[in-house]
Every structure is written in structure tokens, then in C-alpha cells.
Amino acid sequence: MAQIQPPRVLSGSSQQREPEAAVFELAQAIDQAEIGLVMIFFSSTYEQDRLSAAIRAHFSRAIVVGCTTAGEIGPEGYYDGGMSGVSF
């Protein structure tokens, strides 16, 4: 009988200024095999079209929910101008 694995929750962040680099760094921390949902909180300074394209490219297998923030909280604490996220 196959053992059922508990759901995994992964979190990460990026302080990269370019949207493609930031999403890539975040994806390195939170991508997982059976990803179902990604929540991303990001600075409003990112160029929206580039950010959206990068998110679609990295998280096409999951439902993605995101919003802009007035600051982000990640493993390094509070910062401004980056992104943080979690995957389930």
C-alpha cells in the first residue's frame, strides 16, 4: 500500500529588482512536484506585464493568487521592494 504524504507548505522570498529574476529566485524556493496553489505578495514597483509573464512561466501548473503590498515579510524579516510567497 502506498503511503500518503502530508501536504507540503514551502515559503520563500526575493529582493531582486527585476521581475524575472525575482520570480526565478522565489520559484527556486517554493516550487514543488505536486504544486496546487501559490500565493505571492509583491511590491507595486515591479512592471506588471513582465511580472505576470514571469509568474505564468514559472507557476503554470498551479493556481496563483497574488497582490501588491506596502512591504514584504520573508525569512530575513521586513523589507520593501521585493516579493514573498508560499506554495501548497
Phi and psi in degrees as a GROMACS rama.xvg file:
@    title "Ramachandran Plot"
@    xaxis  label "Phi"
@    yaxis  label "Psi"
@TYPE xy
-70.952  136.683  ALA-2
-83.2811  132.045  GLN-3
-81.7839  127.686  ILE-4
-86.6381  140.171  GLN-5
-67.471  152.929  PRO-6
-61.733  145.398  PRO-7
-104.569  140.498  ARG-8
-120.869  119.537  VAL-9
-116.958  142.292  LEU-10
-127.91  156.665  SER-11
-166.126  179.178  GLY-12
-157.481  168.83  SER-13
-149.956  143.804  SER-14
-114.893  15.5234  GLN-15
-63.8181  143.081  GLN-16
-86.6034  -28.8946  ARG-17
-83.4846  131.642  GLU-18
-59.0823  -39.4385  PRO-19
-64.1962  -42.3136  GLU-20
-67.4153  -38.8166  ALA-21
-66.3332  -45.0676  ALA-22
-66.5687  -39.742  VAL-23
-58.48  -47.591  PHE-24
-63.2451  -42.9902  GLU-25
-62.5858  -44.0707  LEU-26
-60.5071  -36.4597  ALA-27
-59.7428  -31.4835  GLN-28
-87.4506  -32.7343  ALA-29
-116.648  -4.44522  ILE-30
-69.1356  142.52  ASP-31
-150.956  159.779  GLN-32
-57.2208  -49.474  ALA-33
-107.078  49.4447  GLU-34
-66.1242  133.829  ILE-35
-119.998  -36.2555  GLY-36
-142.183  136.274  LEU-37
-125.348  131.995  VAL-38
-116.52  125.352  MET-39
-125.44  132.383  ILE-40
-117.947  123.152  PHE-41
-140.421  156.715  PHE-42
-65.9023  144.701  SER-43
-75.2305  -2.88718  SER-44
-77.5755  -16.1877  THR-45
-69.6622  141.77  TYR-46
-70.6996  119.082  GLU-47
-58.6894  -45.0447  GLN-48
-66.0842  -42.2763  ASP-49
-66.1393  -40.6132  ARG-50
-63.4672  -46.8602  LEU-51
-60.1569  -43.5678  SER-52
-63.1237  -41.8409  ALA-53
-66.4408  -40.9031  ALA-54
-63.2305  -45.3451  ILE-55
-60.7526  -40.0946  ARG-56
-65.7228  -37.2069  ALA-57
-90.9448  -26.6142  HIS-58
-125.278  39.4918  PHE-59
-68.06  -18.8425  SER-60
-86.1592  -0.556099  ARG-61
-129.645  160.423  ALA-62
-76.4324  132.703  ILE-63
-119.322  129.993  VAL-64
-120.414  131.299  VAL-65
-147.24  160.352  GLY-66
-158.406  157.981  CYS-67
-78.1804  159.74  THR-68
-134.601  167.131  THR-69
-99.8037  19.0851  ALA-70
151.175  154.924  GLY-71
-121.3  152.584  GLU-72
-120.086  123.822  ILE-73
-135.49  -169.133  GLY-74
-57.5249  -27.006  PRO-75
-90.0321  2.51512  GLU-76
103.166  -155.376  GLY-77
-81.17  138.071  TYR-78
-152.306  169.574  TYR-79
-130.47  136.019  ASP-80
100.189  16.7205  GLY-81
-131.88  -150.745  GLY-82
-148.923  153.621  MET-83
-136.323  157.764  SER-84
-161.909  169.785  GLY-85
-144.494  145.213  VAL-86
-124.721  149.589  SER-87
